[in-house]
Amino acid sequence: MSTQIQFVKIPTSEALTTYTENKLNKLRARFEIIKAINIYFKLENDPKGEGKICEIECIIPGSKVFAATSQHYFEHSVKVAIAEIEKQLEKRKAVMMVY
């Protein structure tokens, strides 16, 4: 399993990287079908102030699962995006057959 965290046009944050890794470890423990995870943090000018974007691309056998969210804080964006990924993985796991 590989994890790639990228900060797009913003400075790297060790605290945010650690927070994200902790959340992903829980996700990996729950879903063993995950092959790789790519995470992108972006900053967008939004008049509402919800410009902290987190995009998560989760690669599983046979397909990819993607979730993106924009919130006031990056930590909250990570939390919401991982919750969306969990929902999608639950659906995929129910459909997948084990041989």
C-alpha atoms as one frame of an Amber mdcrd trajectory, in Angstrom:
protein
   0.000   0.000   0.000   1.368   3.346  -0.966   0.259   6.776   0.127   1.081
   9.981  -1.659   0.186  13.344  -0.108   0.614  16.433  -2.267   0.174  20.089
  -1.392  -0.747  21.950  -4.585   0.571  25.533  -4.614   0.547  25.752  -0.805
   3.307  25.189   1.767   3.709  21.707   3.204   2.315  21.128   6.691   3.785
  18.390   8.879   0.851  18.584  11.309  -1.689  18.122   8.513   0.334  15.252
   7.052   0.422  13.492  10.437  -3.312  14.046  10.985  -4.089  12.652   7.540
  -1.826   9.615   8.027  -3.580   8.781  11.314  -6.991   8.922   9.632  -5.770
   6.817   6.710  -4.335   4.135   8.992  -7.828   3.568  10.392  -9.228   3.367
   6.865  -6.552   0.867   5.778  -7.176  -1.314   8.823 -10.860  -1.487   7.960
 -10.500  -2.049   4.207  -7.678  -4.371   3.205  -8.563  -4.108  -0.501  -6.915
  -0.662  -0.790  -3.829  -0.712  -3.019  -2.870   2.985  -3.055  -4.153   6.358
  -1.877  -3.412   9.750  -3.427  -4.340  12.890  -1.492  -4.253  16.434  -2.832
  -4.613  19.582  -0.726  -5.549  22.755  -2.581  -6.456  26.300  -1.644  -9.149
  28.141  -3.560 -10.423  31.687  -3.220 -14.021  31.264  -2.118 -16.248  34.136
  -0.956 -17.860  31.838   1.634 -14.468  30.985   3.119 -14.749  27.293   2.269
 -11.679  27.221   0.074  -9.699  24.436   1.779 -10.028  21.515  -0.637  -9.082
  17.898   0.021  -9.245  15.389  -2.833  -8.738  11.687  -2.128  -8.241   9.072
  -4.822  -8.318   5.509  -3.528  -7.149   2.756  -5.860  -8.685  -0.675  -5.349
  -8.558  -3.772  -7.570 -10.567  -3.085 -10.702 -11.389   0.582 -10.148 -10.770
   3.863  -8.379 -12.810   5.625  -5.724 -12.702   9.427  -5.591 -13.981  12.031
  -3.134 -13.411  15.774  -2.950 -14.670  18.279  -0.426 -14.241  21.958   0.385
 -14.536  23.176   3.988 -13.320  25.986   6.257 -10.357  23.948   7.563  -8.189
  21.286   5.925  -8.692  18.933   8.887 -12.459  19.045   8.428 -12.047  18.521
   4.676  -9.990  15.380   5.353 -12.596  14.064   7.784 -15.501  14.579   5.359
 -13.613  13.190   2.345 -12.600  10.042   4.236 -16.214   9.546   5.329 -17.283
   9.727   1.666 -14.563   7.242   0.683 -15.736   4.867   3.439 -19.296   4.925
   2.074 -18.095   4.156  -1.434 -15.771   1.379  -0.251 -18.595  -0.239   1.735
 -20.685  -0.393  -1.441 -17.791  -1.792  -3.490 -16.891  -4.327  -0.821 -20.466
  -5.634  -0.751 -20.441  -6.124  -4.533 -16.964  -7.685  -4.788 -16.759 -11.461
  -4.737 -13.891 -13.319  -3.107 -12.545 -16.287  -5.034
